[in-house]
Amino acid sequence: MKDKLYKPRVMARTRRISIRQTECQVYEWGDPLSPPLLYLHGWGDSAATFQFVVDHVHSARRIIAPDWRGFGDSAHNPGSYWFPDYLADVDALLSALELPPSLPIVGHSMGANVASLFAGVFPERVSALINIEGFGLPDSNPDDAPRRYRRWIETSRQRREHPGYSDPKVLIDRIRDRSPTIDDQRARYVAACWTRPDAHGHLHLKADMAHRWPNAVLYRRSEVLACWQRISAPTLLICGAESDFKDGVSEWQDPARCPFPNARCVTVPAAGHMLHFEQPGPLAVQIEEFLREHEV
């Protein structure tokens, strides 16, 4: 399998950092003295898979990407995962790495939702925001609260692990089904990033299954919109042309309809939700052009 893996062009450096009582794995690419760019990965993913985009970046950048708690090679929580923890983890990471008081942030999916909230809560700390497929969730119905609390309690009574994969091809095929335009080498690379083999060769997912527990707290879109409205950084919203979000985002081309201030939207052809898997080159072009346009 190794000879069929994607071969990175820019080698990553990794280190462990303790932030908020959690051991966090951090990836870095590029010259440590170059301007920093923070990347935040999506749910179930790992920072390591941003490698495909990094290999298409031509400008001098220090790209920093943490594995979220409970994903990749970062430590797991003993209990549930709460969204505000991700915001606090970003705050702690910026301090731990002694990064500039303001920097550009790129996020994908869940990471983009965190980045967008962070940019509204701490607008002075984000010089540019690039949101890839992280456009929030539909509003919750308050009447669902009793059932949600019950589901959370019942689900969390017993912690379970994912059964994993005895045949890596099963996971590779699932990755390719979800992202049809990803090639075989990249799909195998993603599978390797997402799993850890045991002594018998069985692959165990690195992601903590507690992330699948229902959230006890309902999603309140009005609160999210309030945070977005406080974003002061220039914002680029990137959507895949084959994504489920494409119709909603197309409406945001009209500034009067867009919930993000100072934002513009672009669509990347031949890509679904996992743009960094399917079209890393065009995605890198969008990121670099936007940062260059705003001199960030």
BELUR-V30761 format. One record per helix or strand. SS is the DSSP state (a for helix, b for strand). FROM is the first residue (numbers start at 1). TO is the last residue. If there is no record, write none. Layout:
BEGIN
ss=SS from=FROM to=TO
ss=SS from=FROM to=TO
END
This chain:
BEGIN
ss=a from=2 to=4
ss=b from=13 to=19
ss=b from=22 to=29
ss=b from=36 to=40
ss=a from=47 to=54
ss=b from=62 to=66
ss=a from=83 to=96
ss=b from=103 to=108
ss=a from=110 to=121
ss=a from=123 to=125
ss=b from=126 to=132
ss=a from=142 to=155
ss=b from=165 to=165
ss=a from=168 to=178
ss=a from=184 to=194
ss=b from=195 to=197
ss=b from=203 to=205
ss=a from=209 to=212
ss=a from=221 to=228
ss=b from=234 to=240
ss=a from=246 to=251
ss=b from=263 to=268
ss=a from=275 to=278
ss=a from=280 to=293
END
